[in-house]
Amino acid sequence: MNFLRTCLVLILLAAPAFAQTEDAFTGLASNDFDAISAAITALALSGDKQASPTIHAIQDEALYAAPDGSLLIKTEPGYVDARTGAPVADVVEDDLVGVRVNNKVRRAVDAALGSLDLFAATPDGRRKAAEAVFLSRDPAILPALSKAIAAETNDRVRVVMRQAQAASQLANPDATDAERLAAVAVIRAKGGLEAQSLLGSLRDQTPAVANAAAEALTALARLQQLWSLVQSVIYGLSLGSVLLLAAAGLAITFGVMGVINMAHGEMVMIGAYTTFMVQEVIRARAPFLFEASLFIAVPLAFLVSGGIGIVIERGLIRFLYGRPLETLLATWGLSLVLQQAVRSLFGANNRDVGTPQWMSGATEWGGVTVTYNRLTIVVFAVLVLAALMAVLRYTALGLRMRAVTQNRRMAAAMGIRTPWIDALTFGLGSGIAGMAGVALSQIDNVSPNLGQGYIIDSFMVVVFGGVGNLWGTLVSALTLGIVNKFLEPIAGAVLGKIFVLVLLILFIQRKPRGMFPLKGRAVEQ
């Protein structure tokens, strides 16, 4: 008797929840979008095991209403009953009607899925759920959010949940002014474009809330301007690191040898195509090495470009020393020959160079976004410059190169084979350009014209910094990169570059040997 009484009590207690769940499933088949949105919310809060697959089916537009009132989910094996999850046979698809979806229903779906995942096992899953609730701003999720915040143990996830709670509270018609003011403070602390958009929609609130929102918007706008300046500096450093890679080799050859090498950009291009060939071989023979493809390409690009540079110096440049105009014309013609050779071998179309997984994506630092490939290039440029300085300072080749730079005749009298130093110097500069091509293949189109976009900027960097001075090359590359990025939003990319060129001409008139002049062959002659 007691057992029967207990069962009866459980049935009576479960009946309201069961009826609520049935009403939610029934509401999904309605023609009224408001009713569908309300049914989605009720289903998410019901705790029914079929709530998640049903709401996901709405998101995928795979939920259908049958003539008998049942709801069916379309899956790859066939149709299943949304209420029970049981397979359904002999379905006449022509009789099915898809559940209606509009933007309001989609927001309800996002909020419902967010509320279902607020209690996920992993912090990352709960954080993503809270972010989805923030975007949906559905007041119906507030009870679930309160429970999730109370149960949350991760401080960062709890902050995101409170932000989602504030966004939902601002959309709650029953919220008091005190609750809305507290929510405005939370949204203001969050910052970002989403927060600004949300605060901008509060103009029709009570004067206290509207004034608080306006003050928050003003503060966020100022903060956004500050972050925009920081973002421009970061973009400038990124561009400067690219210019540093492209100009470092040119600084060596131009500073030590006094050669105006118009084919330097083609050494960059050859390094990029070496990267392409390395990845093609890896894709065909050893796909498991793709993540390490750039580590393989860097030394190969240095050897290939450096070897070609030595051949160019021995076969062409050494006959033109002391004749800068003929050197310029010869290397310009050589650049055209190299471009056409690459077109004949690889075609004129851009080549696809893949980005390893560890270089994909981006990270946020405060209010700025930094992509991993740009960040990697900045680090790579610093490492290349440090290695180059170490070679010049601590190796026998570097000692001989510095000796030839300071006094060529005296170096020759001391037994240094200056012709071979010339060849190795030209090869070193070309090899560094090849490594620059590896980096540029990750952010630019790999085509026969790749080097042409950087040759003029490279000469500007070298002349501005001081011919042959690597520290000057570093400072000038970063300076020109940052100045370019600050001028582009104001004057545009083309006019900004022209303005930089004009400033550079004015600077060279005052300091013809650049910021950090270095005594070398070009100065002696």
N, C-alpha and C positions, 0 to 999 in steps of 0.2 A: 504493500500500500504506500509506504514511504517512497519507494522507488518510482512508482507511477506518479506520485505527487511531484517529485523532483523533475521528472521528465516533462510534466505539464508546465511547470514553472519555466524551464529552459526554453520550451517551445514558445511560450508567451513572450519571453524576453527577446527571443530571436526574431519574432514576427515583424516588429517595426523595421529592424535593419533589413530583413529580407524584402519587405515591401518597398523600402527606400531604394534598394538595389534594382528591383524590378522596375520601379518607376524611372530610374536612371536609364536602364536599357531601353525602355519603351520611348523615352524622350529623345533618344538618338535617332529614331525614325521619323521625327517630326519634320514639318516643312518650315518651321520657325527657327531662324538662326539663334535667337535668344534662348529658346527652349533647348536647342542642341547644346549650346554653351553651358547652360545650367546643368544639363544632364551629364556632361563631361566632368564638371566640377564635382557633382554628387557622386559619380562613379569613382572618381579618384579618392574621395574621402570615405568611401564605403568599406574599404578593406577587402573587397572581393578579389579572389585570386585571378579572375578573368579581366580585372580592370586594366592592368597594364597591357596585355595583348590587344584588347579591344581599342584602347586609346592609341596605341601604336598603329593599329590598322587604320584608324581615322587619319592619322598623320600621313600614312602611305597611300591614302585613298583606296583602301582595300576592304572597307566595311560596306556591306550591302544589306538592304531590307528586302525580305521575301514577301510575297503576297499574303502568307499566313501570319505575318507579324513577327516572324523570327528574324534574328540578325545573324548574318553569315560573314565570316572572315575568309578572304581568298588567300590561299597559300600555294606554294609550288605543288604539293601532292594533290591538293583539291580544296574543297570548302569545309570549314569547321563551324560549329555552332558557337557564337560569341558568348552565350550565357554559360555553356558547359565545357566548351573546348572539344566536344566530341565530333568526329568526322560526320559529314552529311553527304549521302549519296543521291544520285539522280537529281541533280540540281539543273533546272532550266535557266540558263544565264539570261535569256531574253526577258524573263519575268523579274529579274532583280533590278533594284533601284539603288544607286549609290547614295550613301549618306551625304547630305549637302554640306559643303565647306566654303566658308568665306574667311576674311581676315580675322573677324572676331572669333570664329570657331578655331582658327589656327592658334590665336593667342591663348584661348582656353586650353587647347591641347598642350601647348608649351608649358603653361602653368601647371596643368594636371600631371604631366610627366615629371616636371620639376618637383611637385609635392610628393610624388611616388618615390622619387630618388633622394629626397631629403634625408632619408634614413638608410642610405646605401652603406655598404660595409667599408668602403674606402673613402678617405677624406677628399680625394680628387673627384669621386663621383658625387659626393654631397656638395662640393663647391660648384661643380657644373650645374647641379640641380638648382642651387640658390641663384646662380647667374641667370638661368632660364626664368625663374620666378621673378627676378628683378625686371627682366624685359617684358614679361606679361603683365605685371602690376595688377594682379587679380586679387581683390579683397577677400574672396572666398578662401584663399590659401592661408590667411592670417592664423587660424587655429593650428594648422599643421606646422606653420613656421614657428609659432610660440613653443610648441612641443619640441621641435627640432633644435631650437636655440637652447632650451633648457637641458637637452640631452647631449649637446655637442661638447666635445672635449678638446677639439683642435681650435686654437685661438684664431688663426687666419680664416678658417672656414666659418667660425662664429661671426667674424666681422662681415663677411660676404652675406651671411644670412640676415644680419641686422640691416644691412643695406637693402636687401630684398624686402624685408619687413617694412622699412621706411617707405620704399616705393609703393608697396601695396597699401600702406596706411594713407598715403596721399590720395590714392584713388578710392578710398573708403568713404562713402557719403555719410556714414555715421560717426566718423572720427571727430573728436573735439579739436578746438584750436590749439590746445596744449600738446595734443598728440601730433598734430600737423607741424607745429613749430619744432618739436623734437625730431620729427622725420626730416624736416628741412636741414637741420643741423647735421644729421647723419649723411644726407645726400651731398651737402657742401663739403664735408670731410672726404667723401669718396672722390669727388672731382671727375674730370674727363668730359667728353662730349655728351655721353649719355646722361650724366648728371645735369649738364647745362640744358639739354633738351627737356628733361623732366621739370626742372625749376622754371623754365620758360613757359610751361603750360599752366602755371599757377596764378596767372594774372586775375582770374575771376574769383579767387578765394577772398576771404575776409581781409580787411586792410592789414591786420597784424601779420597774417600769413603771407600776403602779397608783398608787403614791405620786406619781410625776412627773406623771401625768395629773391627779390630784386637786389638786396644787399649781397646775398650769396652769389648771384649771377655776376655782379660787378667784381667781387673778389676772385671768382673763378676765371673771369676774362683776363684779369691782370696776371694771374698765375699761368694762364694759357700762353700769354705773350712771353712770359719768362721762359717757359718750357720750349716755346717756338724758337727763341734765341739759342737755347741749349741744343735743340735739334739741328739748327743751322750749323752750329759749331761742330757737332758730331758728323754731319754730312760733309762739312769742309775738311775735317780730319780724314774722313774716308776717301774723298777725292784727292786730298794731299798725299795720302799713302800710295794711291794709284800713280800719281805723278812722280812720286819719289822712286817707285819701282822702275818706271819707264825712263827716268832721267839719271838714275844712279850710274848705269853703265856709260851713258853719254858723258857724264861728268868726268869719268876716268879717261876715256879716249880723247875728249876735247881738251881736258886739262893737261894731260901728259904729252899728247901727240900734236895738239893744235889742228886736228882734222875735223872739218865740218862734214860729218857723216849723215847724209840725207837718207841713207838706207838703214839707219838705226831702227826705225819703226818696223822694218821688215824682219829684223831679228826678233822683235816682240811677236810679230805674226807667226814666225817659224816656231817659236816656243808654244804658241797656242795650238798650232797644227800638230806639234809633237804630242801634246796632251790628248788631242783628238785621236791620234793613231794609237797611243797607249790604251785608251779606253776601248777602242775598237778591238784590239787584240785581246784585252781582258774579257770583253763581252763574248768573244768567239771561243776563247780557250780556257779562261779561268774566271768565271763570273763571281766566284766567292772573293776575289781580290778587288772588286770594284771600290769598296770603301777605302782601300789603300791606293787607289789609282793615282791620286795627286802626289803622294809621297814617292811613287815610282817615276812620275812625269817630271818632277822638279829636277833631279840630277840629269835625267836624259835630255831635257830641254836645255840645260846648261851646256852639256857636252855637244849636242847637235849645233846649237847656235854659236857656241864658242868655237867649234871646229870650222864652221862656215866663216866666222869672223877672221880666223887666222888665214884661211885660204884667200879671203878678200884682201887682207893686208899684204900678203906675200905676192898676190897676183896683180894687184891694182894700186893700192894706196901707196906702197913704198916708192913707186915711180913718180909720185905727185907731191912729195913733201916740199913745203915752201911755196906751193902754188895753190892758194886757197880757192880761187875761182874755179880752176880746173878740177880740184878735188870735189867741190860742191856739185859741179855739173856731172862729173863721172859717177858719184855716188847716187845722184838723183836718177841718172839713167839706169844704174844698177838696181835701184829700188823698183823701177818699172819692169825690169827683166825678172826680178824675183817674184813680183806680183803675178806676172803672166805665167811664170813657171808653176806657181801654186794653182792658178786657174786651170792650167792644162792637166795637172795631176789630180786635183780634187774637185774641179768645177767652180763656177762662180757663185753658187748658192751658199748660204750660211750652213755651217756644220754644227751638229748637235753635240755639245760637250755636257755630260751629265754632272750633277752636283751630288756628292756623297751625302748620305743621310745626316752625318754629324755637322755638315755645313748648312743644312736646310733649316728653315724656320727663323724665328726672331725672339728677342727677349725685350722686356720693358724695364726701363730704369726710371722710376718716377713717372713723369709725363712724356718720356721719349721712347721711341721704338728703335731698336738696333738689330739689324739682320745679322745672322751668324756668318754669312759669307763675307759681308763687309768687315765685320769684326775680325775674322780670320785673316783677311788681307792686310789690315792694319798691323796685326801681330807679325805676319809674315814679312811685311816691309821693314819693321824694326829689326827682326832677326837677320834679314839680308844685309841691312846697313851695318849692323854690329859685326857680322861675319866679314864683310868687305873691309871695315876698318881694322879688324884683327889681322887680315891678310896683309894690308898695307903697313901695319905697324910691327908685326911680329914674325913675318916670314922673309926669307931671302929675296923672293920675288918682289915683295913690297919694298924692301930696302933699296933694291936696284931701281925700281920704278920711281921712288922718291929722289934718288940720286940723279936720275935722268931728268926729272922734272926741275930740280934746282939748278943743275949745271950739266948739260948734255956733254959738252966737250971734256970737262973734267972727269965725268963718269967713264967716258970712252978711254981716256988716258989711264984710268985706274984698272982697266982690263974688263970692264963691263961690256958685253956684246949688245950694244944698243939696238941693232936691227932685230935681234930676237926679243929684246924687251919690248920693242914696238909691237911685234907680232903677238906676244903673250898678253900685252896690255889690251890690244884691240880684241883679242879673243876673250879676255876676262870681261871687258865691257859688253861684248856681244852675248856672252853667256848669261850675264845678269839680265840683259834685255830678254833673253829666252825665258828665264824664270819669271820675269814680269808677265810674259805671255801666258804662263800657266795660271797666274792669278787672274789676269784679265779674262781668260776663257770662262770664268765663273760668273762674270757680271756683264759681259759684252758679247756681241755677235762674233763668232769666229768666221772670218771671211778674208779674202785676199786684201781688203782695204783696212783691216784692223789697225795696222800700225800708223796709217795716215792720220788718224784722229788724235794721235798723241805726240807726233814728232815736233810740231810747232810748240806745244805746251812744254815739252821736254827741254827744248832750247831756251824757252823763256825761264824755266826753273834754273837751268845751269847758269845763264847770264845774270839773272837777278841775284843768285846766291853767291856767285864768285866762281870763276872758271877753275875746275879741278879741286874745289874744296867741298868735301862731303858734308861737313857740318852746315855749310852754306846751302848745299842742295837740300838738306833736311828742312832747314828753317824756311827757305824760299818755297819749297813744295807745299808745306803746311800752310804758309801765309797765303799763297795764291789760291790754294784750295778753299780756305775759309772765306777769303774775300770774294771769290767767285760765287759761293753759295749764298752770301749775304746780298750780293748784287742781283742775282737771278730773279728773285721775287719782285724787285723794284724795276729793273730795266729789261728783264728778259735774258735768255741765255746768250743770244748773239750780241746784243748791245752791251751786256755785262762783260763779255770777253773783250770787246773792243775797248771798253772803258779801262779794263785792267791793262790792256796793251798800251794805251795812252799813258797811264800812270807809270808803267814800266819804262817807257821811252823817256819820260821826264826824270825818272830816278837815274837812269843810265847816263843822262847828260850831267848830273851832279856827281855820280860815282861810276865812272866808266868800267871799273873792274869789279863791280858788284859789291854786295854787303861784306863778304869775307874774301878779299883778294888773296891770291896765292901766287907766289913767284914760280914761273914755269917757262917752258920754251916759247910759248906764244908771246909772253911778256918780253923775253930777251930779244926776240926778233922784231 
